[in-house]
Amino acid sequence: MLKSTMRVSGNVAGVPSATQDSFRVLRYSYVADVLEKRQPHRSGHLQLLKTFFQPDELLLGGAFANPPDGAMLVFRNVSKERIERFVSQDPYVRNDLVTHWDIRDWSCVVGSVLDVGVGVGGPGGKENEKKK
């Protein structure tokens, strides 16, 4: 018998309760030749992400593939204002690689991240603890 590691949240109506995590998505749209233009700014962009956000706050991030016309970053329990401060300092934005960006609240209702504490750096939480 297979055991599911996914959980369905009580947040079906899109209104989080006081005990639930909040999720936000930052979306970027890029200039046409971003792969060539980003190289001088990439290390600064990645370092700023590490400086601004803890591993359990920035869950996932990266450019879209084929075509690489944008990117998405997924945050847990990070205010919109803090994400906006990051955007204002991001080398990609400051050097005109980003043509448009927006921040969206995201109502997450299913997924293993709702049960286990995962973020940059790997999984954690009760499901991943060894049984004694």
Backbone as XML, in Angstrom:
<?xml version="1.0"?>
<chain id="A" units="angstrom">
  <residue number="1" name="MET">
    <atom name="N" x="0.835" y="-1.174" z="0.000"/>
    <atom name="CA" x="0.000" y="0.000" z="0.000"/>
    <atom name="C" x="0.884" y="1.243" z="0.000"/>
  </residue>
  <residue number="2" name="LEU">
    <atom name="N" x="0.618" y="2.177" z="-0.872"/>
    <atom name="CA" x="1.388" y="3.404" z="-0.961"/>
    <atom name="C" x="0.890" y="4.423" z="0.044"/>
  </residue>
  <residue number="3" name="LYS">
    <atom name="N" x="1.835" y="5.114" z="0.660"/>
    <atom name="CA" x="1.473" y="6.172" z="1.598"/>
    <atom name="C" x="1.725" y="7.513" z="0.929"/>
  </residue>
  <residue number="4" name="SER">
    <atom name="N" x="0.749" y="8.357" z="0.933"/>
    <atom name="CA" x="0.881" y="9.676" z="0.328"/>
    <atom name="C" x="1.602" y="10.610" z="1.280"/>
  </residue>
  <residue number="5" name="THR">
    <atom name="N" x="2.502" y="11.446" z="0.720"/>
    <atom name="CA" x="3.161" y="12.464" z="1.530"/>
    <atom name="C" x="2.540" y="13.826" z="1.296"/>
  </residue>
  <residue number="6" name="MET">
    <atom name="N" x="1.475" y="13.879" z="0.494"/>
    <atom name="CA" x="0.803" y="15.150" z="0.231"/>
    <atom name="C" x="-0.299" y="15.380" z="1.242"/>
  </residue>
  <residue number="7" name="ARG">
    <atom name="N" x="-0.548" y="16.639" z="1.501"/>
    <atom name="CA" x="-1.597" y="17.031" z="2.426"/>
    <atom name="C" x="-2.510" y="18.012" z="1.732"/>
  </residue>
  <residue number="8" name="VAL">
    <atom name="N" x="-3.775" y="17.939" z="2.004"/>
    <atom name="CA" x="-4.718" y="18.940" z="1.517"/>
    <atom name="C" x="-4.948" y="19.916" z="2.649"/>
  </residue>
  <residue number="9" name="SER">
    <atom name="N" x="-4.693" y="21.179" z="2.386"/>
    <atom name="CA" x="-4.839" y="22.218" z="3.399"/>
    <atom name="C" x="-6.296" y="22.594" z="3.578"/>
  </residue>
  <residue number="10" name="GLY">
    <atom name="N" x="-6.591" y="23.165" z="4.737"/>
    <atom name="CA" x="-7.929" y="23.685" z="4.988"/>
    <atom name="C" x="-8.164" y="25.018" z="4.315"/>
  </residue>
  <residue number="11" name="ASN">
    <atom name="N" x="-7.219" y="25.487" z="3.534"/>
    <atom name="CA" x="-7.256" y="26.801" z="2.901"/>
    <atom name="C" x="-7.924" y="26.739" z="1.536"/>
  </residue>
  <residue number="12" name="VAL">
    <atom name="N" x="-8.947" y="25.952" z="1.390"/>
    <atom name="CA" x="-9.590" y="25.764" z="0.090"/>
    <atom name="C" x="-10.247" y="27.039" z="-0.404"/>
  </residue>
  <residue number="13" name="ALA">
    <atom name="N" x="-10.779" y="27.845" z="0.481"/>
    <atom name="CA" x="-11.448" y="29.082" z="0.073"/>
    <atom name="C" x="-10.459" y="30.191" z="-0.252"/>
  </residue>
  <residue number="14" name="GLY">
    <atom name="N" x="-9.166" y="29.941" z="-0.051"/>
    <atom name="CA" x="-8.169" y="30.959" z="-0.351"/>
    <atom name="C" x="-7.930" y="31.933" z="0.780"/>
  </residue>
  <residue number="15" name="VAL">
    <atom name="N" x="-8.497" y="31.672" z="1.944"/>
    <atom name="CA" x="-8.307" y="32.554" z="3.095"/>
    <atom name="C" x="-7.539" y="31.777" z="4.148"/>
  </residue>
  <residue number="16" name="PRO">
    <atom name="N" x="-6.249" y="32.121" z="4.368"/>
    <atom name="CA" x="-5.466" y="31.357" z="5.325"/>
    <atom name="C" x="-5.945" y="31.583" z="6.753"/>
  </residue>
  <residue number="17" name="SER">
    <atom name="N" x="-5.841" y="30.537" z="7.559"/>
    <atom name="CA" x="-6.157" y="30.686" z="8.972"/>
    <atom name="C" x="-4.932" y="31.215" z="9.696"/>
  </residue>
  <residue number="18" name="ALA">
    <atom name="N" x="-5.077" y="31.534" z="10.966"/>
    <atom name="CA" x="-3.980" y="32.103" z="11.744"/>
    <atom name="C" x="-2.823" y="31.123" z="11.895"/>
  </residue>
  <residue number="19" name="THR">
    <atom name="N" x="-3.075" y="29.832" z="11.763"/>
    <atom name="CA" x="-2.023" y="28.839" z="11.948"/>
    <atom name="C" x="-1.377" y="28.399" z="10.644"/>
  </residue>
  <residue number="20" name="GLN">
    <atom name="N" x="-1.845" y="28.864" z="9.516"/>
    <atom name="CA" x="-1.301" y="28.431" z="8.235"/>
    <atom name="C" x="-0.240" y="29.398" z="7.734"/>
  </residue>
  <residue number="21" name="ASP">
    <atom name="N" x="0.693" y="28.839" z="6.983"/>
    <atom name="CA" x="1.711" y="29.656" z="6.342"/>
    <atom name="C" x="1.098" y="30.462" z="5.212"/>
  </residue>
  <residue number="22" name="SER">
    <atom name="N" x="1.705" y="31.608" z="4.923"/>
    <atom name="CA" x="1.302" y="32.385" z="3.754"/>
    <atom name="C" x="2.375" y="32.207" z="2.681"/>
  </residue>
  <residue number="23" name="PHE">
    <atom name="N" x="1.933" y="32.167" z="1.436"/>
    <atom name="CA" x="2.846" y="31.984" z="0.310"/>
    <atom name="C" x="2.679" y="33.144" z="-0.656"/>
  </residue>
  <residue number="24" name="ARG">
    <atom name="N" x="3.805" y="33.589" z="-1.204"/>
    <atom name="CA" x="3.799" y="34.629" z="-2.228"/>
    <atom name="C" x="4.726" y="34.198" z="-3.355"/>
  </residue>
  <residue number="25" name="VAL">
    <atom name="N" x="4.385" y="34.661" z="-4.552"/>
    <atom name="CA" x="5.180" y="34.363" z="-5.737"/>
    <atom name="C" x="5.630" y="35.681" z="-6.348"/>
  </residue>
  <residue number="26" name="LEU">
    <atom name="N" x="6.917" y="35.778" z="-6.626"/>
    <atom name="CA" x="7.475" y="36.905" z="-7.370"/>
    <atom name="C" x="7.719" y="36.406" z="-8.782"/>
  </residue>
  <residue number="27" name="ARG">
    <atom name="N" x="7.127" y="37.105" z="-9.750"/>
    <atom name="CA" x="7.307" y="36.734" z="-11.156"/>
    <atom name="C" x="8.059" y="37.845" z="-11.875"/>
  </residue>
  <residue number="28" name="TYR">
    <atom name="N" x="9.044" y="37.454" z="-12.649"/>
    <atom name="CA" x="9.811" y="38.368" z="-13.489"/>
    <atom name="C" x="9.549" y="38.029" z="-14.951"/>
  </residue>
  <residue number="29" name="SER">
    <atom name="N" x="9.493" y="39.046" z="-15.799"/>
    <atom name="CA" x="9.571" y="38.882" z="-17.251"/>
    <atom name="C" x="10.918" y="39.455" z="-17.664"/>
  </residue>
  <residue number="30" name="TYR">
    <atom name="N" x="11.633" y="38.746" z="-18.539"/>
    <atom name="CA" x="12.989" y="39.122" z="-18.924"/>
    <atom name="C" x="13.060" y="39.690" z="-20.339"/>
  </residue>
  <residue number="31" name="VAL">
    <atom name="N" x="14.150" y="40.409" z="-20.593"/>
    <atom name="CA" x="14.474" y="40.858" z="-21.944"/>
    <atom name="C" x="14.775" y="39.621" z="-22.798"/>
  </residue>
  <residue number="32" name="ALA">
    <atom name="N" x="14.731" y="39.787" z="-24.113"/>
    <atom name="CA" x="14.863" y="38.653" z="-25.039"/>
    <atom name="C" x="16.202" y="37.917" z="-24.910"/>
  </residue>
  <residue number="33" name="ASP">
    <atom name="N" x="17.282" y="38.624" z="-24.711"/>
    <atom name="CA" x="18.610" y="37.996" z="-24.676"/>
    <atom name="C" x="19.173" y="37.923" z="-23.254"/>
  </residue>
  <residue number="34" name="VAL">
    <atom name="N" x="18.339" y="37.544" z="-22.313"/>
    <atom name="CA" x="18.715" y="37.552" z="-20.900"/>
    <atom name="C" x="19.878" y="36.609" z="-20.591"/>
  </residue>
  <residue number="35" name="LEU">
    <atom name="N" x="19.972" y="35.477" z="-21.259"/>
    <atom name="CA" x="21.037" y="34.527" z="-20.937"/>
    <atom name="C" x="22.420" y="35.135" z="-21.130"/>
  </residue>
  <residue number="36" name="GLU">
    <atom name="N" x="22.578" y="35.954" z="-22.156"/>
    <atom name="CA" x="23.855" y="36.617" z="-22.390"/>
    <atom name="C" x="24.029" y="37.821" z="-21.459"/>
  </residue>
  <residue number="37" name="LYS">
    <atom name="N" x="22.972" y="38.574" z="-21.266"/>
    <atom name="CA" x="23.064" y="39.818" z="-20.491"/>
    <atom name="C" x="23.155" y="39.598" z="-18.982"/>
  </residue>
  <residue number="38" name="ARG">
    <atom name="N" x="22.685" y="38.463" z="-18.488"/>
    <atom name="CA" x="22.651" y="38.275" z="-17.033"/>
    <atom name="C" x="24.001" y="37.897" z="-16.434"/>
  </residue>
  <residue number="39" name="GLN">
    <atom name="N" x="24.917" y="37.372" z="-17.239"/>
    <atom name="CA" x="26.170" y="36.841" z="-16.700"/>
    <atom name="C" x="26.907" y="37.798" z="-15.760"/>
  </residue>
  <residue number="40" name="PRO">
    <atom name="N" x="27.093" y="39.077" z="-16.104"/>
    <atom name="CA" x="27.823" y="39.956" z="-15.182"/>
    <atom name="C" x="27.070" y="40.246" z="-13.880"/>
  </residue>
  <residue number="41" name="HIS">
    <atom name="N" x="25.780" y="39.948" z="-13.841"/>
    <atom name="CA" x="24.945" y="40.305" z="-12.692"/>
    <atom name="C" x="24.448" y="39.097" z="-11.906"/>
  </residue>
  <residue number="42" name="ARG">
    <atom name="N" x="24.698" y="37.902" z="-12.419"/>
    <atom name="CA" x="24.107" y="36.697" z="-11.824"/>
    <atom name="C" x="24.597" y="36.433" z="-10.403"/>
  </residue>
  <residue number="43" name="SER">
    <atom name="N" x="25.895" y="36.532" z="-10.163"/>
    <atom name="CA" x="26.393" y="36.251" z="-8.810"/>
    <atom name="C" x="25.852" y="37.263" z="-7.805"/>
  </residue>
  <residue number="44" name="GLY">
    <atom name="N" x="25.732" y="38.526" z="-8.203"/>
    <atom name="CA" x="25.149" y="39.538" z="-7.319"/>
    <atom name="C" x="23.685" y="39.272" z="-7.030"/>
  </residue>
  <residue number="45" name="HIS">
    <atom name="N" x="22.958" y="38.827" z="-8.040"/>
    <atom name="CA" x="21.540" y="38.482" z="-7.887"/>
    <atom name="C" x="21.377" y="37.331" z="-6.892"/>
  </residue>
  <residue number="46" name="LEU">
    <atom name="N" x="22.158" y="36.266" z="-7.071"/>
    <atom name="CA" x="22.063" y="35.098" z="-6.191"/>
    <atom name="C" x="22.516" y="35.423" z="-4.772"/>
  </residue>
  <residue number="47" name="GLN">
    <atom name="N" x="23.570" y="36.222" z="-4.635"/>
    <atom name="CA" x="24.047" y="36.598" z="-3.303"/>
    <atom name="C" x="23.016" y="37.454" z="-2.575"/>
  </residue>
  <residue number="48" name="LEU">
    <atom name="N" x="22.363" y="38.360" z="-3.292"/>
    <atom name="CA" x="21.331" y="39.193" z="-2.671"/>
    <atom name="C" x="20.174" y="38.332" z="-2.169"/>
  </residue>
  <residue number="49" name="LEU">
    <atom name="N" x="19.792" y="37.324" z="-2.926"/>
    <atom name="CA" x="18.742" y="36.402" z="-2.473"/>
    <atom name="C" x="19.136" y="35.733" z="-1.160"/>
  </residue>
  <residue number="50" name="LYS">
    <atom name="N" x="20.381" y="35.265" z="-1.077"/>
    <atom name="CA" x="20.851" y="34.598" z="0.143"/>
    <atom name="C" x="20.921" y="35.556" z="1.322"/>
  </residue>
  <residue number="51" name="THR">
    <atom name="N" x="21.233" y="36.808" z="1.058"/>
    <atom name="CA" x="21.324" y="37.812" z="2.116"/>
    <atom name="C" x="19.945" y="38.218" z="2.620"/>
  </residue>
  <residue number="52" name="PHE">
    <atom name="N" x="18.999" y="38.344" z="1.731"/>
    <atom name="CA" x="17.657" y="38.844" z="2.059"/>
    <atom name="C" x="16.764" y="37.808" z="2.730"/>
  </residue>
  <residue number="53" name="PHE">
    <atom name="N" x="16.916" y="36.540" z="2.364"/>
    <atom name="CA" x="15.938" y="35.536" z="2.767"/>
    <atom name="C" x="16.601" y="34.329" z="3.415"/>
  </residue>
  <residue number="54" name="GLN">
    <atom name="N" x="15.957" y="33.810" z="4.452"/>
    <atom name="CA" x="16.394" y="32.582" z="5.110"/>
    <atom name="C" x="16.008" y="31.384" z="4.231"/>
  </residue>
  <residue number="55" name="PRO">
    <atom name="N" x="16.712" y="30.246" z="4.397"/>
    <atom name="CA" x="16.393" y="29.070" z="3.580"/>
    <atom name="C" x="14.947" y="28.602" z="3.683"/>
  </residue>
  <residue number="56" name="ASP">
    <atom name="N" x="14.311" y="28.765" z="4.840"/>
    <atom name="CA" x="12.921" y="28.317" z="4.961"/>
    <atom name="C" x="11.920" y="29.352" z="4.462"/>
  </residue>
  <residue number="57" name="GLU">
    <atom name="N" x="12.402" y="30.510" z="4.027"/>
    <atom name="CA" x="11.523" y="31.549" z="3.466"/>
    <atom name="C" x="11.470" y="31.491" z="1.944"/>
  </residue>
  <residue number="58" name="LEU">
    <atom name="N" x="12.601" y="31.245" z="1.313"/>
    <atom name="CA" x="12.671" y="31.129" z="-0.149"/>
    <atom name="C" x="12.644" y="29.646" z="-0.490"/>
  </residue>
  <residue number="59" name="LEU">
    <atom name="N" x="11.480" y="29.166" z="-0.916"/>
    <atom name="CA" x="11.300" y="27.733" z="-1.136"/>
    <atom name="C" x="11.882" y="27.268" z="-2.455"/>
  </residue>
  <residue number="60" name="LEU">
    <atom name="N" x="11.628" y="28.020" z="-3.521"/>
    <atom name="CA" x="12.083" y="27.667" z="-4.864"/>
    <atom name="C" x="12.283" y="28.935" z="-5.668"/>
  </residue>
  <residue number="61" name="GLY">
    <atom name="N" x="13.147" y="28.868" z="-6.646"/>
    <atom name="CA" x="13.316" y="29.997" z="-7.540"/>
    <atom name="C" x="14.119" y="29.595" z="-8.752"/>
  </residue>
  <residue number="62" name="GLY">
    <atom name="N" x="13.856" y="30.253" z="-9.863"/>
    <atom name="CA" x="14.624" y="29.984" z="-11.063"/>
    <atom name="C" x="13.935" y="30.500" z="-12.301"/>
  </residue>
  <residue number="63" name="ALA">
    <atom name="N" x="14.714" y="30.485" z="-13.380"/>
    <atom name="CA" x="14.212" y="30.960" z="-14.666"/>
    <atom name="C" x="13.362" y="29.885" z="-15.334"/>
  </residue>
  <residue number="64" name="PHE">
    <atom name="N" x="12.401" y="30.326" z="-16.120"/>
    <atom name="CA" x="11.639" y="29.408" z="-16.959"/>
    <atom name="C" x="12.553" y="28.936" z="-18.086"/>
  </residue>
  <residue number="65" name="ALA">
    <atom name="N" x="12.303" y="27.746" z="-18.589"/>
    <atom name="CA" x="13.122" y="27.182" z="-19.663"/>
    <atom name="C" x="12.336" y="27.149" z="-20.966"/>
  </residue>
  <residue number="66" name="ASN">
    <atom name="N" x="13.057" y="27.280" z="-22.047"/>
    <atom name="CA" x="12.531" y="27.075" z="-23.403"/>
    <atom name="C" x="11.214" y="27.771" z="-23.703"/>
  </residue>
  <residue number="67" name="PRO">
    <atom name="N" x="11.149" y="29.046" z="-23.771"/>
    <atom name="CA" x="12.229" y="30.028" z="-23.720"/>
    <atom name="C" x="12.445" y="30.558" z="-22.298"/>
  </residue>
  <residue number="68" name="PRO">
    <atom name="N" x="13.658" y="31.023" z="-22.011"/>
    <atom name="CA" x="13.944" y="31.609" z="-20.699"/>
    <atom name="C" x="13.467" y="33.065" z="-20.647"/>
  </residue>
  <residue number="69" name="ASP">
    <atom name="N" x="12.168" y="33.248" z="-20.715"/>
    <atom name="CA" x="11.600" y="34.600" z="-20.835"/>
    <atom name="C" x="11.159" y="35.200" z="-19.508"/>
  </residue>
  <residue number="70" name="GLY">
    <atom name="N" x="11.423" y="34.496" z="-18.423"/>
    <atom name="CA" x="11.036" y="35.000" z="-17.113"/>
    <atom name="C" x="11.507" y="34.066" z="-16.024"/>
  </residue>
  <residue number="71" name="ALA">
    <atom name="N" x="11.122" y="34.395" z="-14.801"/>
    <atom name="CA" x="11.504" y="33.589" z="-13.647"/>
    <atom name="C" x="10.417" y="33.673" z="-12.596"/>
  </residue>
  <residue number="72" name="MET">
    <atom name="N" x="10.510" y="32.769" z="-11.627"/>
    <atom name="CA" x="9.549" y="32.755" z="-10.540"/>
    <atom name="C" x="10.271" y="32.376" z="-9.254"/>
  </residue>
  <residue number="73" name="LEU">
    <atom name="N" x="9.920" y="33.065" z="-8.172"/>
    <atom name="CA" x="10.434" y="32.754" z="-6.844"/>
    <atom name="C" x="9.242" y="32.529" z="-5.928"/>
  </residue>
  <residue number="74" name="VAL">
    <atom name="N" x="9.300" y="31.480" z="-5.111"/>
    <atom name="CA" x="8.208" y="31.135" z="-4.205"/>
    <atom name="C" x="8.677" y="31.354" z="-2.770"/>
  </residue>
  <residue number="75" name="PHE">
    <atom name="N" x="7.926" y="32.169" z="-2.038"/>
    <atom name="CA" x="8.269" y="32.530" z="-0.663"/>
    <atom name="C" x="7.222" y="32.023" z="0.315"/>
  </residue>
  <residue number="76" name="ARG">
    <atom name="N" x="7.685" y="31.710" z="1.527"/>
    <atom name="CA" x="6.769" y="31.347" z="2.608"/>
    <atom name="C" x="6.965" y="32.343" z="3.755"/>
  </residue>
  <residue number="77" name="ASN">
    <atom name="N" x="5.856" y="32.936" z="4.206"/>
    <atom name="CA" x="5.833" y="33.846" z="5.358"/>
    <atom name="C" x="6.780" y="35.040" z="5.196"/>
  </residue>
  <residue number="78" name="VAL">
    <atom name="N" x="6.776" y="35.620" z="4.006"/>
    <atom name="CA" x="7.571" y="36.817" z="3.718"/>
    <atom name="C" x="6.609" y="37.906" z="3.273"/>
  </residue>
  <residue number="79" name="SER">
    <atom name="N" x="6.738" y="39.092" z="3.857"/>
    <atom name="CA" x="5.820" y="40.187" z="3.526"/>
    <atom name="C" x="6.050" y="40.695" z="2.101"/>
  </residue>
  <residue number="80" name="LYS">
    <atom name="N" x="5.001" y="41.235" z="1.544"/>
    <atom name="CA" x="5.081" y="41.842" z="0.212"/>
    <atom name="C" x="6.098" y="42.979" z="0.218"/>
  </residue>
  <residue number="81" name="GLU">
    <atom name="N" x="6.123" y="43.748" z="1.293"/>
    <atom name="CA" x="7.047" y="44.882" z="1.390"/>
    <atom name="C" x="8.505" y="44.415" z="1.369"/>
  </residue>
  <residue number="82" name="ARG">
    <atom name="N" x="8.792" y="43.325" z="2.025"/>
    <atom name="CA" x="10.162" y="42.812" z="2.029"/>
    <atom name="C" x="10.563" y="42.311" z="0.648"/>
  </residue>
  <residue number="83" name="ILE">
    <atom name="N" x="9.657" y="41.663" z="-0.051"/>
    <atom name="CA" x="9.946" y="41.223" z="-1.421"/>
    <atom name="C" x="10.167" y="42.441" z="-2.315"/>
  </residue>
  <residue number="84" name="GLU">
    <atom name="N" x="9.361" y="43.486" z="-2.140"/>
    <atom name="CA" x="9.539" y="44.719" z="-2.918"/>
    <atom name="C" x="10.904" y="45.354" z="-2.645"/>
  </residue>
  <residue number="85" name="ARG">
    <atom name="N" x="11.375" y="45.316" z="-1.398"/>
    <atom name="CA" x="12.712" y="45.849" z="-1.078"/>
    <atom name="C" x="13.792" y="45.048" z="-1.798"/>
  </residue>
  <residue number="86" name="PHE">
    <atom name="N" x="13.623" y="43.730" z="-1.843"/>
    <atom name="CA" x="14.566" y="42.900" z="-2.589"/>
    <atom name="C" x="14.581" y="43.305" z="-4.060"/>
  </residue>
  <residue number="87" name="VAL">
    <atom name="N" x="13.399" y="43.416" z="-4.660"/>
    <atom name="CA" x="13.293" y="43.762" z="-6.084"/>
    <atom name="C" x="14.000" y="45.087" z="-6.360"/>
  </residue>
  <residue number="88" name="SER">
    <atom name="N" x="13.823" y="46.064" z="-5.481"/>
    <atom name="CA" x="14.421" y="47.386" z="-5.706"/>
    <atom name="C" x="15.945" y="47.347" z="-5.695"/>
  </residue>
  <residue number="89" name="GLN">
    <atom name="N" x="16.529" y="46.318" z="-5.088"/>
    <atom name="CA" x="17.988" y="46.196" z="-5.021"/>
    <atom name="C" x="18.555" y="45.116" z="-5.948"/>
  </residue>
  <residue number="90" name="ASP">
    <atom name="N" x="17.699" y="44.340" z="-6.567"/>
    <atom name="CA" x="18.132" y="43.218" z="-7.399"/>
    <atom name="C" x="18.916" y="43.718" z="-8.611"/>
  </residue>
  <residue number="91" name="PRO">
    <atom name="N" x="20.149" y="43.214" z="-8.812"/>
    <atom name="CA" x="20.935" y="43.615" z="-9.980"/>
    <atom name="C" x="20.233" y="43.352" z="-11.312"/>
  </residue>
  <residue number="92" name="TYR">
    <atom name="N" x="19.394" y="42.334" z="-11.386"/>
    <atom name="CA" x="18.659" y="42.077" z="-12.623"/>
    <atom name="C" x="17.693" y="43.217" z="-12.929"/>
  </residue>
  <residue number="93" name="VAL">
    <atom name="N" x="17.041" y="43.732" z="-11.916"/>
    <atom name="CA" x="16.102" y="44.845" z="-12.100"/>
    <atom name="C" x="16.874" y="46.133" z="-12.367"/>
  </residue>
  <residue number="94" name="ARG">
    <atom name="N" x="17.894" y="46.391" z="-11.580"/>
    <atom name="CA" x="18.676" y="47.630" z="-11.712"/>
    <atom name="C" x="19.402" y="47.744" z="-13.051"/>
  </residue>
  <residue number="95" name="ASN">
    <atom name="N" x="19.677" y="46.616" z="-13.678"/>
    <atom name="CA" x="20.387" y="46.625" z="-14.962"/>
    <atom name="C" x="19.480" y="46.287" z="-16.136"/>
  </residue>
  <residue number="96" name="ASP">
    <atom name="N" x="18.183" y="46.516" z="-15.951"/>
    <atom name="CA" x="17.183" y="46.429" z="-17.027"/>
    <atom name="C" x="17.069" y="45.061" z="-17.695"/>
  </residue>
  <residue number="97" name="LEU">
    <atom name="N" x="17.305" y="43.995" z="-16.944"/>
    <atom name="CA" x="17.068" y="42.655" z="-17.471"/>
    <atom name="C" x="15.617" y="42.242" z="-17.264"/>
  </residue>
  <residue number="98" name="VAL">
    <atom name="N" x="14.943" y="42.895" z="-16.324"/>
    <atom name="CA" x="13.547" y="42.599" z="-15.994"/>
    <atom name="C" x="12.668" y="43.669" z="-16.627"/>
  </residue>
  <residue number="99" name="THR">
    <atom name="N" x="11.758" y="43.252" z="-17.494"/>
    <atom name="CA" x="10.858" y="44.202" z="-18.159"/>
    <atom name="C" x="9.568" y="44.417" z="-17.376"/>
  </residue>
  <residue number="100" name="HIS">
    <atom name="N" x="9.200" y="43.436" z="-16.558"/>
    <atom name="CA" x="7.989" y="43.521" z="-15.742"/>
    <atom name="C" x="8.144" y="42.565" z="-14.568"/>
  </residue>
  <residue number="101" name="TRP">
    <atom name="N" x="7.606" y="42.951" z="-13.418"/>
    <atom name="CA" x="7.574" y="42.036" z="-12.280"/>
    <atom name="C" x="6.282" y="42.249" z="-11.515"/>
  </residue>
  <residue number="102" name="ASP">
    <atom name="N" x="5.846" y="41.196" z="-10.815"/>
    <atom name="CA" x="4.700" y="41.326" z="-9.930"/>
    <atom name="C" x="4.818" y="40.320" z="-8.789"/>
  </residue>
  <residue number="103" name="ILE">
    <atom name="N" x="4.100" y="40.621" z="-7.727"/>
    <atom name="CA" x="4.052" y="39.767" z="-6.544"/>
    <atom name="C" x="2.613" y="39.328" z="-6.370"/>
  </residue>
  <residue number="104" name="ARG">
    <atom name="N" x="2.410" y="38.025" z="-6.245"/>
    <atom name="CA" x="1.057" y="37.483" z="-6.094"/>
    <atom name="C" x="0.969" y="36.676" z="-4.811"/>
  </residue>
  <residue number="105" name="ASP">
    <atom name="N" x="-0.117" y="36.851" z="-4.069"/>
    <atom name="CA" x="-0.423" y="35.944" z="-2.969"/>
    <atom name="C" x="-0.849" y="34.629" z="-3.597"/>
  </residue>
  <residue number="106" name="TRP">
    <atom name="N" x="-0.448" y="33.523" z="-2.989"/>
    <atom name="CA" x="-0.710" y="32.213" z="-3.561"/>
    <atom name="C" x="-1.403" y="31.346" z="-2.526"/>
  </residue>
  <residue number="107" name="SER">
    <atom name="N" x="-2.590" y="30.893" z="-2.834"/>
    <atom name="CA" x="-3.354" y="30.017" z="-1.945"/>
    <atom name="C" x="-2.974" y="28.572" z="-2.225"/>
  </residue>
  <residue number="108" name="CYS">
    <atom name="N" x="-2.066" y="28.034" z="-1.447"/>
    <atom name="CA" x="-1.608" y="26.654" z="-1.621"/>
    <atom name="C" x="-2.539" y="25.714" z="-0.873"/>
  </residue>
  <residue number="109" name="VAL">
    <atom name="N" x="-3.029" y="24.707" z="-1.565"/>
    <atom name="CA" x="-3.954" y="23.771" z="-0.934"/>
    <atom name="C" x="-3.444" y="22.335" z="-0.914"/>
  </residue>
  <residue number="110" name="VAL">
    <atom name="N" x="-2.505" y="21.979" z="-1.765"/>
    <atom name="CA" x="-1.926" y="20.636" z="-1.744"/>
    <atom name="C" x="-0.426" y="20.731" z="-1.954"/>
  </residue>
  <residue number="111" name="GLY">
    <atom name="N" x="0.278" y="19.729" z="-1.462"/>
    <atom name="CA" x="1.705" y="19.644" z="-1.687"/>
    <atom name="C" x="2.461" y="19.244" z="-0.437"/>
  </residue>
  <residue number="112" name="SER">
    <atom name="N" x="3.572" y="18.560" z="-0.645"/>
    <atom name="CA" x="4.350" y="18.066" z="0.481"/>
    <atom name="C" x="4.982" y="19.189" z="1.291"/>
  </residue>
  <residue number="113" name="VAL">
    <atom name="N" x="5.218" y="20.333" z="0.690"/>
    <atom name="CA" x="5.815" y="21.451" z="1.422"/>
    <atom name="C" x="4.885" y="21.955" z="2.526"/>
  </residue>
  <residue number="114" name="LEU">
    <atom name="N" x="3.609" y="21.670" z="2.427"/>
    <atom name="CA" x="2.667" y="22.084" z="3.462"/>
    <atom name="C" x="2.831" y="21.251" z="4.727"/>
  </residue>
  <residue number="115" name="ASP">
    <atom name="N" x="3.410" y="20.065" z="4.622"/>
    <atom name="CA" x="3.609" y="19.189" z="5.776"/>
    <atom name="C" x="5.019" y="19.232" z="6.336"/>
  </residue>
  <residue number="116" name="VAL">
    <atom name="N" x="5.997" y="19.414" z="5.474"/>
    <atom name="CA" x="7.382" y="19.356" z="5.936"/>
    <atom name="C" x="8.044" y="20.696" z="5.723"/>
  </residue>
  <residue number="117" name="GLY">
    <atom name="N" x="8.990" y="21.018" z="6.575"/>
    <atom name="CA" x="9.717" y="22.275" z="6.454"/>
    <atom name="C" x="10.803" y="22.149" z="5.421"/>
  </residue>
  <residue number="118" name="VAL">
    <atom name="N" x="10.515" y="22.532" z="4.195"/>
    <atom name="CA" x="11.525" y="22.483" z="3.146"/>
    <atom name="C" x="11.804" y="23.879" z="2.638"/>
  </residue>
  <residue number="119" name="GLY">
    <atom name="N" x="12.967" y="24.054" z="2.153"/>
    <atom name="CA" x="13.387" y="25.314" z="1.572"/>
    <atom name="C" x="14.743" y="25.095" z="0.942"/>
  </residue>
  <residue number="120" name="VAL">
    <atom name="N" x="15.421" y="26.143" z="0.607"/>
    <atom name="CA" x="16.752" y="26.034" z="0.049"/>
    <atom name="C" x="17.613" y="25.337" z="1.090"/>
  </residue>
  <residue number="121" name="GLY">
    <atom name="N" x="18.271" y="24.281" z="0.726"/>
    <atom name="CA" x="19.070" y="23.538" z="1.678"/>
    <atom name="C" x="18.514" y="22.154" z="1.968"/>
  </residue>
  <residue number="122" name="GLY">
    <atom name="N" x="17.317" y="21.846" z="1.522"/>
    <atom name="CA" x="16.818" y="20.493" z="1.634"/>
    <atom name="C" x="15.622" y="20.322" z="2.525"/>
  </residue>
  <residue number="123" name="PRO">
    <atom name="N" x="15.103" y="19.101" z="2.533"/>
    <atom name="CA" x="13.886" y="18.810" z="3.282"/>
    <atom name="C" x="14.142" y="18.676" z="4.773"/>
  </residue>
  <residue number="124" name="GLY">
    <atom name="N" x="13.089" y="18.817" z="5.519"/>
    <atom name="CA" x="13.140" y="18.634" z="6.965"/>
    <atom name="C" x="11.758" y="18.312" z="7.445"/>
  </residue>
  <residue number="125" name="GLY">
    <atom name="N" x="11.589" y="18.208" z="8.724"/>
    <atom name="CA" x="10.257" y="17.974" z="9.261"/>
    <atom name="C" x="10.071" y="16.556" z="9.752"/>
  </residue>
  <residue number="126" name="LYS">
    <atom name="N" x="8.905" y="16.296" z="10.299"/>
    <atom name="CA" x="8.625" y="15.026" z="10.962"/>
    <atom name="C" x="8.699" y="13.837" z="10.021"/>
  </residue>
  <residue number="127" name="GLU">
    <atom name="N" x="8.240" y="13.976" z="8.785"/>
    <atom name="CA" x="8.245" y="12.837" z="7.868"/>
    <atom name="C" x="9.661" y="12.373" z="7.563"/>
  </residue>
  <residue number="128" name="ASN">
    <atom name="N" x="10.634" y="13.264" z="7.696"/>
    <atom name="CA" x="11.995" y="12.932" z="7.318"/>
    <atom name="C" x="12.876" y="12.559" z="8.505"/>
  </residue>
  <residue number="129" name="GLU">
    <atom name="N" x="12.318" y="12.557" z="9.720"/>
    <atom name="CA" x="13.088" y="12.160" z="10.890"/>
    <atom name="C" x="13.179" y="10.643" z="10.933"/>
  </residue>
  <residue number="130" name="LYS">
    <atom name="N" x="14.331" y="10.133" z="11.355"/>
    <atom name="CA" x="14.482" y="8.685" z="11.492"/>
    <atom name="C" x="13.707" y="8.218" z="12.711"/>
  </residue>
  <residue number="131" name="LYS">
    <atom name="N" x="13.082" y="7.068" z="12.572"/>
    <atom name="CA" x="12.359" y="6.476" z="13.702"/>
    <atom name="C" x="13.372" y="5.874" z="14.651"/>
  </residue>
  <residue number="132" name="LYS">
    <atom name="N" x="13.152" y="6.133" z="15.934"/>
    <atom name="CA" x="14.081" y="5.614" z="16.948"/>
    <atom name="C" x="13.619" y="4.291" z="17.473"/>
  </residue>
</chain>
